[in-house]
């Protein structure tokens, strides 16, 4: 089972690295074979992205994600994102993982609070891995074009590599829609905050989505979400609710995220940040490579 770039690039078969599993083309194929839950997981992780601000501006965001295709189920993901001193702390309650974005250092620090391990990855490393994935996907599409192939599969892969949406914004209702044959977004937003808030939020949303794709390459909505972020930039929008519908060979996936912002973080928020910082700096917390961290994460899930 493919667990991401960090595991697939550690082995070779002849002259061909098994990093080909990293390609978006094969990620789409795997999902269509029954691994739809991984697409859902990747989308949920992305939705934990919060809003950053200037160093003097601090606030918190509580994100709840629902599977609208199964309304009988409770919240399927709960996260708390804290914005402090120019850094962003994104805490996933179900996994005990904290993803810390450090823009000035151009890197992420990832802390597992339950196993007391940490790792880090730079923005440059992420971009290199994304470039590799794009190259492999392009090669795969060229191969399909030269041979008899499933036309629908080709169009689906092409969409995820270079998504194109019909875009509409209702400024009165403050609602944004992106529509395509494969994926739709509906965003209820507000635009009463200064442009700096929107820019910081969307920069963070972009980088976290890139990170999640590198860690979980079967999350094929990577570029589609970046396209949504670009459209929100154009209208200076911060999301209140995001509804995503993915049209797959196995049926529809309907997910919704609700974002609740607290503009004045409380003492509990500051205490959590201090505890995470203490764990990162503690001698009891082991520092491991991102490749080993991903292997450990995979082992704990299966």
C-alpha positions in Angstrom: 0.0 0.0 0.0 1.3 3.4 -1.0 1.8 5.7 2.0 3.4 8.7 0.2 6.5 10.0 -1.4 8.7 9.4 1.6 8.1 5.7 1.6 8.0 5.0 -2.1 11.3 6.7 -2.9 13.3 4.6 -0.5 13.5 1.6 -2.8 14.6 0.9 -6.3 13.6 -1.7 -8.9 16.3 -1.7 -11.6 16.7 1.8 -12.8 13.1 2.8 -12.0 12.3 4.3 -8.6 9.0 3.2 -7.1 8.4 6.9 -6.7 6.2 6.5 -9.8 3.5 5.7 -7.2 3.7 9.3 -6.3 2.1 10.3 -9.6 -1.3 11.9 -9.6 -2.3 9.6 -12.5 -1.9 6.5 -10.4 -3.4 8.1 -7.4 -6.6 8.7 -9.3 -6.5 5.1 -10.5 -6.2 3.7 -6.9 -9.0 5.9 -5.6 -11.3 4.7 -8.4 -10.5 1.1 -7.3 -12.1 1.6 -4.0 -9.8 3.8 -1.9 -12.2 6.7 -1.9 -11.8 7.1 1.9 -8.2 8.4 1.3 -9.5 11.2 -0.9 -11.9 12.1 1.9 -9.0 12.0 4.5 -6.9 14.3 2.3 -9.7 16.8 1.9 -10.4 16.8 5.6 -6.8 17.5 6.5 -6.8 20.5 4.1 -9.8 21.9 5.8 -8.0 22.3 9.0 -6.2 25.3 7.5 -6.7 28.5 9.5 -6.0 32.2 9.3 -2.8 33.9 10.0 -2.2 37.6 10.7 0.6 40.0 11.4 2.7 39.4 14.4 0.6 41.6 16.6 -2.7 39.9 15.5 -3.6 36.6 17.1 -6.7 34.6 16.9 -8.1 31.0 16.8 -10.2 29.0 14.4 -12.3 25.9 15.3 -13.0 23.7 12.3 -15.6 21.0 12.1 -16.0 18.8 9.1 -19.1 16.8 8.3 -19.8 14.1 5.7 -23.0 15.3 4.2 -23.3 12.1 2.3 -23.9 10.4 5.7 -26.0 12.9 7.7 -26.5 10.4 10.5 -22.8 10.5 11.4 -21.5 13.1 13.8 -18.5 15.4 13.1 -15.9 13.4 11.2 -13.0 15.8 11.9 -12.3 18.4 14.6 -9.3 20.7 14.6 -8.1 23.8 16.4 -5.9 26.3 14.6 -4.1 29.0 16.6 -2.3 32.0 15.1 0.5 33.3 17.3 3.6 35.5 16.7 3.6 35.0 13.0 3.4 31.2 13.2 0.4 28.9 12.8 -0.4 25.9 15.1 -2.8 23.4 13.6 -3.9 20.7 16.0 -5.8 17.6 14.9 -7.7 16.2 17.9 -8.1 12.6 16.6 -4.4 12.1 15.9 -2.7 14.3 18.5 -0.7 15.9 15.7 0.4 19.5 15.6 1.5 21.0 12.3 3.4 24.2 12.8 4.1 26.6 9.9 7.1 28.9 10.3 7.0 31.3 7.4 10.1 33.2 8.3 12.1 30.0 8.4 10.3 28.6 5.3 9.5 25.3 6.9 7.0 23.1 8.7 7.6 21.4 12.1 5.3 18.4 12.7 4.9 17.2 16.3 3.1 14.0 17.4 2.1 14.8 21.0 1.2 11.1 21.7 4.4 9.4 20.6 6.7 12.4 21.5 8.4 12.6 18.1 8.9 15.5 15.8 10.1 16.1 12.2 10.4 19.0 9.8 10.2 19.7 6.1 11.2 22.9 4.2 9.2 24.7 1.6 12.0 24.0 -0.9 11.7 20.2 -0.3 8.0 20.4 -0.8 8.3 22.2 -4.1 10.8 19.7 -5.4 8.5 16.8 -4.6 5.6 18.6 -6.2 7.7 19.1 -9.4 8.5 15.4 -9.4 4.9 14.5 -9.2 3.9 16.9 -12.0 6.6 15.5 -14.2 5.5 12.0 -13.6 1.8 12.8 -14.2 2.7 14.6 -17.5 4.7 11.6 -18.6 1.8 9.3 -17.8 -0.7 11.4 -19.8 1.7 11.4 -22.8 1.8 7.6 -22.5 -2.0 7.4 -22.4 -2.2 9.6 -25.4 0.1 7.4 -27.5 -1.9 4.2 -26.7 -5.5 3.1 -26.7 -6.9 4.3 -23.4 -10.0 5.0 -21.4 -11.0 8.5 -22.5 -12.8 9.3 -19.3 -9.8 8.3 -17.2 -7.6 10.6 -19.3 -10.0 13.6 -18.9 -10.2 12.9 -15.1 -6.5 12.8 -14.7 -6.1 15.9 -16.8 -8.6 17.8 -14.7 -6.8 17.0 -11.5 -3.5 18.0 -13.0 -4.8 21.3 -14.4 -8.3 22.0 -13.0 -10.7 24.3 -14.7 -13.9 25.6 -13.2 -16.8 27.8 -14.1 -16.6 30.5 -11.4 -19.4 32.6 -10.0 -19.5 35.0 -7.1 -22.7 36.4 -5.6 -21.6 39.6 -3.8 -25.0 40.2 -2.3 -25.3 36.7 -0.8 -21.5 36.5 -0.3 -21.3 33.1 -1.9 -18.7 31.7 -4.3 -19.2 28.8 -6.6 -16.7 26.8 -8.6 -18.2 24.1 -10.9 -16.8 21.4 -13.1 -17.7 17.8 -14.2 -15.5 16.3 -11.5 -15.7 18.6 -8.5 -17.7 21.5 -7.2 -17.2 24.0 -4.4 -19.7 26.3 -2.7 -18.2 28.8 -0.3 -20.1 31.1 2.1 -17.7 33.9 2.9 -17.2 37.2 4.6 -15.0 40.0 3.3 -15.0 42.5 6.1 -11.4 41.9 7.2 -8.3 43.8 5.8 -6.6 42.3 2.8 -3.7 41.3 5.0 -5.8 38.8 6.8 -7.0 37.2 3.5 -3.5 37.1 2.1 -2.0 35.4 5.2 -4.9 32.9 5.4 -4.6 31.9 1.8 -0.8 31.7 1.8 -1.1 29.3 4.7 -4.0 27.3 3.1 -1.8 26.9 -0.1 1.2 25.6 1.8 -0.7 23.2 4.0 -2.4 21.8 1.0 0.9 21.3 -0.7 2.3 19.6 2.4 -0.7 17.3 2.7 -0.4 16.3 -1.0 3.3 15.4 -0.4 2.4 13.4 2.6 -0.7 11.8 1.1 -0.4 11.9 -2.7 -3.7 10.1 -3.2 -5.4 13.4 -2.2 -6.1 14.3 -5.8 -7.8 17.6 -4.9 -4.5 19.4 -4.4 -4.6 21.7 -7.4 -8.4 22.1 -7.3 -8.1 23.6 -3.8 -5.3 25.9 -4.9 -7.6 27.2 -7.6 -10.3 27.8 -5.1 -7.8 29.8 -2.9 -6.9 31.9 -5.9 -10.5 32.8 -6.6 -10.9 33.8 -2.9 -7.9 36.1 -3.2 -9.6 37.9 -6.1 -12.7 38.8 -4.0 -10.8 39.2 -0.7 -12.8 36.4 0.9 -12.4 34.4 4.1 -14.5 31.2 4.2 -17.3 30.6 6.8 -18.5 27.4 5.3 -17.0 25.3 2.4 -19.0 22.6 0.7 -17.2 20.2 -1.7 -18.8 17.7 -3.9 -16.5 15.2 -5.8 -18.0 13.3 -8.7 -16.2 9.9 -8.8 -16.7 6.6 -10.5 -17.9 5.3 -7.2 -20.5 8.0 -6.7 -20.6 11.4 -5.0 -18.5 12.5 -2.0 -20.1 15.4 -0.1 -18.1 17.2 2.6 -18.7 20.4 4.5 -16.4 22.4 6.8 -17.6 25.0 9.2 -15.1 27.6 10.4 -15.6 29.5 13.7 -13.2 32.3 14.4 -12.3 33.7 17.8 -10.5 37.0 17.3 -9.1 37.1 20.8 -7.4 33.8 21.9 -7.9 32.9 25.5 -5.5 31.7 28.2 -6.2 28.0 27.3 -5.0 28.7 23.7 -1.8 30.3 24.9 -1.3 27.4 27.4 -1.6 24.9 24.5 1.0 26.7 22.5 3.4 26.8 25.4 2.9 23.1 26.0 3.7 22.3 22.3 6.8 24.5 22.4 8.0 22.7 25.5 7.5 19.3 23.9 9.4 20.4 20.8 12.3 21.6 22.9 12.2 18.7 25.3 15.0 16.1 25.4 12.3 13.4 25.6 11.0 14.3 22.2 12.8 12.4 19.5 13.7 14.2 16.2 13.3 11.9 13.2 13.4 12.3 9.4 10.2 13.1 7.6 10.5 9.7 5.8 10.6 7.8 9.2 7.8 9.9 10.5 5.6 8.9 7.6 6.5 5.2 8.1 5.5 5.4 11.7 2.3 7.1 10.8 1.4 4.5 8.3 2.2 1.7 10.8 -0.1 3.2 13.4 -3.0 3.3 11.0 -2.9 -0.2 9.6 
